[in-house]
Amino acid sequence: MGKTDEAEVAYGRALGLDPRHPEALNNLGVLMFQERRYAEAREFFAAATAARPAYEDAWFNLRDACSELGLGAECAAASARFDELSRRKR
């Protein structure tokens, strides 16, 4: 809805209550990614996957952020983990 500043503040408040909240971390990463702040997005996605290792969406997003940053090995690792999690759901 174009209210990225408000969303960033709201997710920041959520992290104030629970610094390892995976959805808040992932969603902040999405906001950063949309603003082409790929390095910051990568940090949020990595934190989300650390907080919840089976968080498929965060692995998908981490893969994309690493790709934008040219981090080939990290991108491949995130992609492999995403693929593994996706196969488990079938």
C-alpha positions, 0 to 999 in steps of 0.5 A: 500500500506504499506505507513502507516507513510505517511497516518498517516501524511496526516490524521494528516494534515487533522485533523489540518484543521478540528480536528473533521473530521470524516473520517480522525479520523476513518481512523487514527483509522484503521491505529492504529488498523492495527498496533495493537495499539487498545487503540489509535484506540479506541480513534480515533473511539470514536472521529469519532462517536462523530463527526458524531453520525450516522457514521456506519463504525466508530461504527463498528470499535469502536466495534472491538477495544473495543473487542480487549481491553476487554471492554465488556460493551463499545463493546456491546454499540457500537455493539448495535448502529451499529446494530441500524444504519444498521437496519435504512438503510434497 
